[in-house]
Amino acid sequence: MGESKLTYKGKPLVRVKDELYYGNPEDPYVIFMKILDSEDDDNCKVLIQLLNSNASLPPKDRIVKESSKNGIYNALDIGTIWLERALSGK
């Protein structure tokens, strides 16, 4: 039986403790989110970064865009927009 994988809008969404990764790792860009506090999903502070997937770059050089949002859903919404724009070249 195959392993069930979580997706959002057709792209993989992986959570490891307080970190979330959104996007296909083979694509040029992915979204990284880190939950900075965990009162609850709607009120938590979330760091969000658009990352270049090129692992040969130094970690600081991989960050294309960065922000913080209140709530996982707000962070995922803005991350989806950033990722779609980056992948389409806009």
N, C-alpha and C positions, 0 to 999 in steps of 0.2 A: 504494500500500500504506500503511495507517494506521500511525501511530507507536505502539509498544508502551509502555504506562505501567505502572509498578509500583504495586500496591495491597496493602493489608493490611487484612483484615476489611472489605473493600468500600470502603475510603477510600484516596485517593491518598497515596503515600509518595514524597517527592522528596528526593534527597541532592545537595547542592552542596558539594563538598570535605568539610569537617568539620561541616557543618550539615545537619540533616534536618528536613523539614516533613511533618507527618502530619495529614491531614484535608482536607476540601473547602474551598477558600478562599471560597466563597460562603456557607458556614455561619457562624454568629455566633462560633464558636471554632475554633482550630486548636492543634496541639501543635508547639512548636519545641524541637529538641534540638541541642546543640552538644557535639561530642567534645572534651574538654579535654586529654586525652592519648591516645596511640594505640599502647599496647603491643600489644594485640590486642582483638578484639571482645568477648571475655568479661571482660577485666580493665580496660578503659579507663574513665575517669571521664567521665560524661556529665551535662551541665546539661540540665534539662528544664523547660519552661515551658508553661503553658496560657495562650494569648494570645487576647484579644478581637480579632476580625477587623476591627473598625472602624478603618480607616486614618486617620480624622480625629482620633483620640485621640493625645495625646503618647505616645511609646514606653513610658515608665515606667508610664503609666496603663493600657496594654494588658495588662500582666502581671497575671493573675488568681491564679495559683499558680505556685510555683517550688520545685524540689528538685534534688538531684543523686543519681545512682545509679551503681553499678559495673556496667558492661556495657550494651551497646546494647539487648539483649533485655529486661533489667530495666527500663530507661528506657521502652522501647516498651510494655511491659506496664502500667506505672503511667500512662503517657500515654494509653493506650487507655481505661483506667478513668476518668481525669479527663475526657477528651473526651466519653465516653458520658454521664457524669453531667451535665456542663455542657449538652450538647445536649438532654437530656431534662428539664432544669430542676430536677434534684435537688440 
